[in-house]
Amino acid sequence: RMNLDGSRCVVTGGSTGIGLSTAKRLAEAGGRVAICARTVETLDAAAAELRETGAEILSLRVDVAHEQEVESFVQAVNDAWGGADLLVNNAGIGIFGNVLDLDVADYDQVFAVNVRGLFMCSRAFATGMIEQGGGVIVNVASLAGKNAFAGGAIYSASKHAVMGMSKAMMLDLRPHGIRVLTVCPGTVYTPFFDRVDQFNPVEERSLQADDVAEMIVNVVRLSDRATVSEFEIRAVNP
């Protein structure tokens, strides 16, 4: 069973939404938590909020789409704590619209963060996990990675890619004692939708970020001999 007290936890996209809620629950459980995000203002605010728990917090401005920034982040975590026990790949973006109105730059931008970034972070942190005998990687996908919706061609495709990568990653890393878990949330009421005009989730009926964070932490705490390779979480009455 993973003991979160004193554990070394990394959350990408950790400044808002699911990432921040997960980081906070890990900190409250006694974990040392490293977060990264692209926007300095929200990152600093998140780090200050997390430090109120009394936990040891590391925060760095990182764009996971860029390999050198990922490598610098991994090095900072290694320098501070000697590695990571848990990686939550939460960083993600969405560009929405009719497929006829989207362009290749939109595609490249979404896949660079949602897929390439996840790949680079997982590979880098998994190397250290292998050396220490194991660890846990949680990939935050989406129900859009199982279904499609109008206006979601690029986003849905990126999350389908995350699903496929996660399944292969689980098989590749399981012999090394690394559990790979994939969470597929439905619509979550977070700042993610502030910039998306065509989607207006109703706050009181939608999933909240903390609902997903609670599930992630509970599954991470499973016995080392057990794993949940994939789970879905959605609103009861959306």
C-alpha positions in Angstrom: 0.0 0.0 0.0 1.4 3.4 -0.9 1.9 5.5 2.1 1.5 9.1 1.1 3.0 10.5 4.3 6.4 11.7 3.2 5.9 10.6 -0.4 7.3 12.5 -3.3 4.5 13.6 -5.5 4.6 15.4 -8.9 1.5 17.0 -10.5 1.7 18.6 -13.9 -0.9 21.3 -14.6 -1.0 21.7 -10.9 -2.0 25.3 -10.6 -5.8 25.0 -11.1 -8.7 22.6 -11.4 -8.1 18.8 -11.0 -4.3 19.3 -10.7 -4.6 21.8 -7.8 -7.2 19.8 -6.0 -5.1 16.6 -6.4 -2.0 18.4 -5.2 -3.9 19.7 -2.2 -5.2 16.3 -1.2 -1.7 14.8 -1.5 -0.2 17.6 0.6 -2.9 17.2 3.2 -2.1 13.5 3.3 1.5 14.3 4.2 3.1 14.2 0.8 5.8 16.5 -0.6 4.3 17.9 -3.7 5.9 19.4 -6.8 3.6 21.2 -9.2 4.3 22.8 -12.6 2.2 25.0 -14.9 2.7 27.5 -17.7 1.2 30.6 -16.1 3.3 32.1 -13.3 0.5 34.0 -11.6 -1.7 31.0 -11.0 1.3 28.8 -10.2 2.4 31.2 -7.5 -1.1 31.4 -6.1 -1.4 27.6 -6.1 1.9 27.1 -4.4 1.0 29.6 -1.6 -2.3 27.8 -1.1 -0.6 24.4 -0.9 2.0 25.7 1.6 -0.8 26.6 4.0 -1.2 22.8 4.5 2.3 22.7 6.0 3.6 20.5 3.3 6.9 20.9 1.5 6.0 22.4 -1.9 8.1 22.8 -5.0 6.7 24.9 -7.9 8.2 25.5 -11.3 7.0 27.3 -14.4 7.1 24.6 -17.1 5.5 24.0 -20.5 5.4 20.3 -20.8 5.4 20.6 -24.6 9.1 21.5 -24.5 11.6 18.7 -23.8 14.2 21.0 -22.2 11.7 22.4 -19.8 10.5 18.9 -18.8 14.1 17.8 -18.3 14.8 20.8 -16.1 11.7 20.1 -14.0 12.7 16.5 -13.5 16.2 17.5 -12.5 14.8 20.0 -10.0 12.6 17.3 -8.4 15.6 14.9 -8.4 17.8 17.5 -6.8 15.3 18.3 -4.1 14.0 14.9 -3.2 16.0 12.3 -5.1 13.1 11.3 -7.4 9.4 10.8 -7.4 7.1 8.1 -6.0 4.0 9.4 -7.8 3.5 11.3 -11.0 0.1 12.7 -12.0 0.0 13.7 -15.6 -2.7 16.3 -15.5 -1.4 19.1 -17.8 -3.7 19.5 -20.8 -5.3 22.0 -23.1 -8.3 22.1 -25.5 -9.0 23.9 -28.7 -12.5 23.4 -29.9 -14.5 24.1 -33.1 -15.9 22.5 -36.2 -13.2 20.5 -37.9 -13.5 22.7 -41.0 -12.5 25.8 -38.9 -9.5 24.2 -37.1 -6.0 24.3 -38.6 -2.8 22.3 -38.3 -1.4 24.7 -35.7 -4.4 24.0 -33.4 -3.7 20.2 -33.8 0.0 20.6 -33.1 -0.6 22.7 -30.0 -3.0 20.3 -28.4 -1.1 17.2 -29.2 2.2 18.8 -28.0 0.8 19.3 -24.5 -1.8 16.5 -24.1 0.2 13.6 -25.7 3.9 14.6 -26.3 4.1 16.3 -22.9 2.6 13.2 -21.1 5.0 10.9 -22.9 8.1 13.0 -22.0 7.1 13.4 -18.3 6.2 9.7 -18.0 9.4 8.5 -19.6 11.6 10.8 -17.5 10.1 10.1 -14.1 9.7 6.4 -14.8 13.4 6.0 -15.3 13.9 7.1 -11.7 11.0 4.9 -10.5 12.6 1.9 -12.0 15.9 2.6 -10.2 14.1 2.8 -6.8 12.0 -0.3 -7.4 8.6 1.1 -8.4 6.1 4.0 -8.3 2.7 5.2 -9.6 1.8 7.1 -12.7 -1.7 8.6 -13.1 -2.7 9.8 -16.5 -5.7 12.2 -16.5 -7.5 11.4 -19.8 -11.2 12.1 -20.3 -14.4 10.4 -21.3 -13.7 12.3 -24.6 -11.0 9.7 -25.0 -13.7 7.1 -25.3 -16.4 9.1 -27.1 -16.5 11.9 -29.6 -18.6 15.1 -29.6 -19.2 17.9 -32.2 -16.5 20.5 -32.0 -14.1 18.2 -30.2 -12.2 16.6 -33.1 -8.7 17.6 -31.9 -9.3 17.4 -28.2 -11.0 14.0 -28.4 -8.3 12.6 -30.7 -5.6 13.7 -28.2 -7.4 12.0 -25.3 -7.9 8.8 -27.4 -4.1 8.9 -27.9 -3.6 9.3 -24.1 -5.8 6.2 -23.6 -3.8 4.1 -26.0 -0.4 5.3 -24.6 -1.6 4.6 -21.1 -2.5 1.0 -21.9 0.8 0.3 -23.5 2.7 2.2 -20.8 1.0 0.0 -18.2 2.3 -3.2 -19.9 5.8 -1.8 -20.4 6.2 -0.6 -16.8 4.4 -3.2 -14.8 7.4 -5.6 -14.7 9.3 -2.8 -13.0 6.8 -2.4 -10.2 5.3 0.8 -11.6 1.5 1.0 -11.6 -0.1 3.1 -14.4 -3.6 4.3 -13.8 -5.8 6.2 -16.2 -8.7 8.4 -15.0 -11.4 9.4 -17.4 -13.5 12.3 -16.0 -16.7 13.5 -17.5 -17.3 17.3 -17.7 -15.7 18.9 -14.6 -16.5 22.4 -13.6 -13.0 24.0 -13.7 -11.4 27.1 -15.3 -10.7 24.8 -18.3 -14.1 25.9 -19.7 -13.7 29.6 -19.1 -12.3 30.0 -22.6 -14.7 27.6 -24.3 -17.8 29.4 -25.5 -19.8 26.4 -26.7 -19.6 24.5 -23.4 -21.3 25.9 -20.4 -21.4 23.3 -17.6 -23.8 23.9 -14.8 -21.8 24.2 -11.6 -24.2 22.6 -9.2 -24.7 19.5 -11.4 -21.3 19.1 -12.8 -18.4 17.1 -11.3 -16.1 19.2 -9.2 -12.3 19.0 -9.4 -12.1 17.7 -5.9 -14.4 14.7 -6.8 -11.8 13.6 -9.3 -8.9 14.4 -6.9 -10.5 12.3 -4.2 -10.8 9.3 -6.5 -7.2 9.6 -7.7 -5.8 9.7 -4.2 -8.0 6.7 -3.1 -6.9 4.6 -6.0 -3.2 5.5 -5.5 -3.5 4.1 -2.0 -4.5 0.6 -3.2 -2.3 -2.3 -2.1 0.9 -2.7 -4.1 -0.4 -6.0 -5.3 -3.5 -4.5 -6.9 -4.1 -1.9 -9.5 -7.0 -0.2 -11.3 -5.8 0.3 -14.8 -8.7 2.6 -15.8 -11.7 4.3 -14.2 -14.4 6.6 -15.2 -16.0 9.3 -13.1 -19.0 11.3 -14.1 -21.8 13.4 -12.7 -24.9 11.6 -11.4 -27.3 14.0 -13.0 -25.5 16.2 -15.5 
